Amino acid sequence: MNGGNKQPASTQAYLPISEIKEGVVLLRDGSLRSVLIVSSVNFALKSEQEKDAIISSYQGFLNSLNFPIQIVANSRKLDLTRYIESVRGLGNSQDNPLLKIQTQEYANFIEKLLEYSNIMEKRFYVVVPYFPAGVDVTGGVRDMMKRKKPELAGTFSENKKKLLSRVDRVTEGLASVGLRCSPLETKDLLELYYTSYNPDTAQNQKLVDVESLGQAIINGGGNKDATL
């Protein structure tokens, strides 16, 4: 292929993620990740005794782990698109003309409020890793991109089972602090990474359905279609 006809590489070529399936993120180095969304606690409203108890429980949780975890705080602009659409749908189904008008006006009010106000929402995540035997953990992300896919010990199902065992330990440990956790499923993981790597685009272009991600939906600028 001539240099002038060479297509630009997809953004995915530069990501450390190899695949996302069954609620598990597989990295190029062969390691696995599970991402848990975690509830929050209004620490400032707690009494001194409650604060001390939370800190002590959290210290005990961290000291009980024999593997690393990553804690992520994610801030994004509040998106109520689906809620507004559901309200408008509810308004259209009203038989009472007055209720229909009021419902539509309420939807318009929420839409305008989000348009003129920079309302942010914050979400908290815990990333739980598992490194099967054979994974090289000495290099960074740049080295990961250059390495060939390693020969790993165990099948995906076996490694996933061991990863979920760690997830259970983290869930139980955070429950002792008063926090609720829930592992993200495949669709939620795709949305999280999509909005994280494409924050501006994600506001105007929503992620397509998971079932259509294997289809040719992005034109790379040449004669062939690039697939996600």
C-alpha positions as CSV (number, residue, x, y, z in Angstrom):
1,M,0.0,0.0,0.0
2,N,1.3,3.4,-0.9
3,G,2.0,5.9,1.8
4,G,-0.5,8.3,0.4
5,N,-3.3,5.8,0.7
6,K,-2.5,4.6,4.1
7,Q,-5.4,4.9,6.5
8,P,-4.8,6.5,9.9
9,A,-4.8,4.0,12.8
10,S,-7.8,3.7,15.0
11,T,-7.7,5.3,18.4
12,Q,-8.1,1.8,19.8
13,A,-4.6,0.9,18.5
14,Y,-3.2,3.2,21.2
15,L,-5.2,1.9,24.1
16,P,-3.9,-0.7,26.6
17,I,-7.3,-2.5,26.4
18,S,-7.5,-5.6,24.4
19,E,-11.1,-6.7,24.9
20,I,-14.1,-6.2,27.2
21,K,-16.4,-9.2,27.7
22,E,-18.5,-10.7,30.5
23,G,-18.0,-7.7,32.6
24,V,-14.2,-8.0,32.5
25,V,-11.6,-5.8,31.0
26,L,-8.7,-7.6,29.4
27,L,-5.5,-5.6,28.9
28,R,-2.9,-6.2,26.2
29,D,-0.4,-7.7,28.7
30,G,-2.9,-10.4,29.5
31,S,-4.0,-9.1,32.9
32,L,-7.7,-8.7,33.9
33,R,-9.6,-5.9,35.5
34,S,-13.0,-5.6,37.2
35,V,-14.4,-2.1,37.8
36,L,-16.8,-1.5,40.7
37,I,-18.9,1.6,41.1
38,V,-19.0,2.6,44.8
39,S,-21.5,4.7,46.8
40,S,-20.3,7.7,48.8
41,V,-20.5,8.8,52.4
42,N,-21.0,12.4,53.5
43,F,-18.1,12.4,55.9
44,A,-18.5,16.0,57.0
45,L,-21.9,15.2,58.5
46,K,-20.6,12.4,60.7
47,S,-19.9,12.8,64.4
48,E,-16.3,12.5,65.6
49,Q,-16.9,8.9,66.8
50,E,-18.4,7.9,63.5
51,K,-15.5,9.5,61.6
52,D,-13.0,7.6,63.7
53,A,-14.9,4.3,63.1
54,I,-14.9,4.9,59.4
55,I,-11.2,5.7,59.2
56,S,-10.4,2.7,61.3
57,S,-12.5,0.4,59.2
58,Y,-11.0,1.8,56.0
59,Q,-7.4,1.3,57.3
60,G,-8.3,-2.3,58.2
61,F,-9.7,-2.9,54.8
62,L,-6.6,-1.6,53.0
63,N,-4.3,-3.6,55.3
64,S,-6.2,-6.8,54.6
65,L,-5.5,-6.7,50.9
66,N,-2.6,-8.6,49.4
67,F,-3.1,-7.1,45.9
68,P,-3.2,-3.5,44.6
69,I,-6.4,-1.6,43.8
70,Q,-7.0,1.6,42.0
71,I,-9.5,4.2,43.3
72,V,-10.9,6.6,40.7
73,A,-13.1,9.7,41.2
74,N,-14.8,10.6,37.9
75,S,-16.5,14.0,37.4
76,R,-18.7,14.5,34.4
77,K,-21.5,16.8,33.2
78,L,-24.9,15.6,34.4
79,D,-26.7,13.9,31.5
80,L,-30.5,13.6,31.9
81,T,-31.2,12.9,28.2
82,R,-33.0,9.6,28.9
83,Y,-34.9,11.1,31.8
84,I,-36.1,14.0,29.7
85,E,-37.1,11.7,26.9
86,S,-39.1,9.5,29.3
87,V,-40.9,12.6,30.7
88,R,-41.8,13.8,27.2
89,G,-43.0,10.3,26.4
90,L,-45.2,10.4,29.5
91,G,-46.5,13.7,28.5
92,N,-47.5,12.5,25.0
93,S,-49.4,9.7,26.6
94,Q,-51.5,12.0,28.8
95,D,-55.2,12.2,27.9
96,N,-55.7,15.4,29.9
97,P,-54.5,18.4,27.7
98,L,-53.5,20.4,30.8
99,L,-51.4,17.6,32.2
100,K,-49.8,17.1,28.7
101,I,-48.8,20.8,28.6
102,Q,-47.4,20.8,32.1
103,T,-45.4,17.7,31.6
104,Q,-43.9,19.0,28.4
105,E,-43.1,22.4,30.1
106,Y,-41.4,20.5,32.9
107,A,-39.2,18.6,30.4
108,N,-38.3,21.8,28.6
109,F,-37.4,23.4,32.0
110,I,-35.0,20.6,32.9
111,E,-33.5,20.7,29.5
112,K,-32.9,24.5,29.7
113,L,-31.6,24.2,33.2
114,L,-28.9,21.7,32.1
115,E,-28.1,23.9,29.1
116,Y,-27.3,27.0,31.1
117,S,-26.1,25.5,34.3
118,N,-22.8,23.5,34.6
119,I,-24.2,20.7,36.8
120,M,-21.7,18.0,37.5
121,E,-22.0,14.6,38.9
122,K,-19.2,12.7,40.6
123,R,-18.9,8.9,40.6
124,F,-16.4,6.7,42.4
125,Y,-14.9,3.5,41.1
126,V,-12.5,0.9,42.4
127,V,-10.5,-1.1,39.9
128,V,-9.6,-4.6,40.9
129,P,-6.8,-6.4,39.0
130,Y,-5.7,-9.9,38.5
131,F,-2.4,-10.9,36.9
132,P,-2.3,-14.5,35.7
133,A,1.1,-16.3,35.7
134,G,3.0,-15.1,32.6
135,V,2.1,-11.5,32.8
136,D,5.0,-9.1,32.8
137,V,4.3,-6.5,35.4
138,T,7.6,-4.7,35.3
139,G,6.9,-2.4,32.3
140,G,4.6,0.5,31.9
141,V,1.7,1.2,29.5
142,R,4.2,2.0,26.7
143,D,6.0,-1.3,27.1
144,M,2.6,-3.1,27.2
145,M,1.7,-1.7,23.8
146,K,4.9,-3.1,22.2
147,R,4.8,-6.6,23.8
148,K,3.4,-9.5,22.0
149,K,0.4,-11.3,23.6
150,P,1.9,-13.4,26.4
151,E,1.3,-17.1,27.1
152,L,-0.8,-17.1,30.2
153,A,-1.5,-19.7,32.7
154,G,-5.2,-20.7,33.0
155,T,-8.2,-20.1,30.8
156,F,-10.3,-17.0,30.7
157,S,-12.9,-18.6,32.8
158,E,-10.4,-19.7,35.4
159,N,-8.7,-16.3,35.6
160,K,-12.1,-14.6,35.8
161,K,-13.1,-16.8,38.7
162,K,-10.0,-15.7,40.6
163,L,-10.6,-12.1,39.7
164,L,-14.2,-12.3,41.1
165,S,-12.8,-13.8,44.3
166,R,-10.8,-10.5,44.7
167,V,-13.9,-8.5,43.9
168,D,-15.8,-10.3,46.6
169,R,-13.1,-9.4,49.1
170,V,-13.1,-5.7,48.1
171,T,-17.0,-5.6,48.2
172,E,-17.0,-7.1,51.7
173,G,-14.2,-4.8,52.9
174,L,-15.9,-1.7,51.7
175,A,-19.2,-2.8,53.1
176,S,-17.6,-2.7,56.6
177,V,-16.9,1.0,55.9
178,G,-20.6,1.6,55.0
179,L,-20.1,1.7,51.2
180,R,-22.1,-0.3,48.6
181,C,-20.3,-1.7,45.6
182,S,-21.6,-3.1,42.3
183,P,-19.4,-4.5,39.5
184,L,-20.0,-2.8,36.1
185,E,-21.3,-5.0,33.3
186,T,-20.0,-5.0,29.8
187,K,-22.2,-2.2,28.5
188,D,-21.4,-0.1,31.5
189,L,-17.7,-0.6,31.1
190,L,-17.9,0.3,27.4
191,E,-19.8,3.5,28.3
192,L,-17.3,4.4,31.1
193,Y,-14.2,4.0,28.9
194,Y,-15.9,5.7,25.9
195,T,-16.8,8.8,28.0
196,S,-13.4,8.8,29.7
197,Y,-11.4,8.7,26.4
198,N,-13.9,10.9,24.4
199,P,-15.3,13.4,26.9
200,D,-16.3,16.0,24.3
201,T,-17.6,13.6,21.7
202,A,-19.6,11.6,24.3
203,Q,-21.8,14.6,25.1
204,N,-23.1,14.9,21.5
205,Q,-22.6,11.3,20.2
206,K,-24.0,8.6,22.4
207,L,-22.5,5.1,22.4
208,V,-24.2,2.7,20.1
209,D,-25.8,-0.6,21.3
210,V,-23.3,-3.3,22.3
211,E,-24.8,-5.7,19.8
212,S,-23.7,-3.5,16.9
213,L,-20.1,-2.8,18.0
214,G,-18.8,-5.6,15.8
215,Q,-20.3,-4.1,12.7
216,A,-18.6,-1.7,10.3
217,I,-19.9,1.6,11.6
218,I,-17.0,4.0,11.3
219,N,-15.7,5.1,7.9
220,G,-11.9,5.4,8.1
221,G,-11.7,7.8,5.1
222,G,-10.7,5.2,2.5
223,N,-12.4,2.4,0.7
224,K,-12.7,0.2,3.7
225,D,-14.7,0.7,6.9
226,A,-13.0,0.7,10.2
227,T,-14.8,-1.4,12.9
228,L,-14.9,-0.8,16.6
